[in-house]
Amino acid sequence: MSSSETKTQQLDQLFTKWLAARPEYKGFKKDGIINEAYFKEPRILFICKEPNDPSLSEGDYRVWWNDQMTYAFSRRLGEWAYGIMNDFPLWNSYTDDDSHQALKSIAFMNVKKTGGARTTNHAEIGEYIQRDFDFIQEEINIINPSIIICSLGLSEITRMVLPEITDWVNTGYEILYAKSESRIVIDFYHPSILAPGVMSYVLLEKVFRILNHEQ
């Protein structure tokens, strides 16, 4: 791997290798650093389960989200990202353009790249993680985030993706986190949680207040 290659180029090479190893995967949807020009400290990576799209069409979140935020899922991620990057101003005090810019400044990945149904089959997600574990780890390593927000639905699934993390701490809000010298990991809700947006935004703010207080 050449040192002159961008992270986006490295990710594209990974996806080529991933697809070559899994020719049975149909409707593979790429992800990664949404816009490398805006990716800066804190380097935030959101890890989710699978695309909510059972079709066999391929796609790329980097293309979709650079263009626009169209669904509640991407809007929620944009809100969370804007809050983290700007010390959590009052919810909804920012514009759509503000949250879209924040969305373009993150990295995002699904552990299962092919589309799923509206209801997640966690056993199936676990099988994909086991099968593609090395590819998943390579994607995380290329992105090299300083903050990881895991939105995988079950703590057991989070531990499958990040087995090296063992020292989880409860914030007191039933949200777990772990810290190392180079990274913060938060086991949080999925962006599509059926709750008002302000609730998840304020809860994430409380978690970061705890983390910042401990530094």
Sequence and secondary structure as in RCSB ss.txt:
>XXXX:A:sequence
MSSSETKTQQLDQLFTKWLAARPEYKGFKKDGIINEAYFKEPRILFICKEPNDPSLSEGDYRVWWNDQMTYAFSR
RLGEWAYGIMNDFPLWNSYTDDDSHQALKSIAFMNVKKTGGARTTNHAEIGEYIQRDFDFIQEEINIINPSIIIC
SLGLSEITRMVLPEITDWVNTGYEILYAKSESRIVIDFYHPSILAPGVMSYVLLEKVFRILNHEQ
>XXXX:A:secstr
  TTS HHHHHHHHHHHHHHH TT  S EE EES TTT  SS EEEEES  S  SS  EEHHHHHHH   SHHHH
HHHHHHHHHHTT  STT S HHHHHHHHTTSEEEESS S   SS  HHHHHHHHHHTHHHHHHHHHHH  SEEEE
  SSHHHHHHH TT    EE SSS EEEE SS EEEE   TT SS HHHHHHHHHHHHHHHHHH 
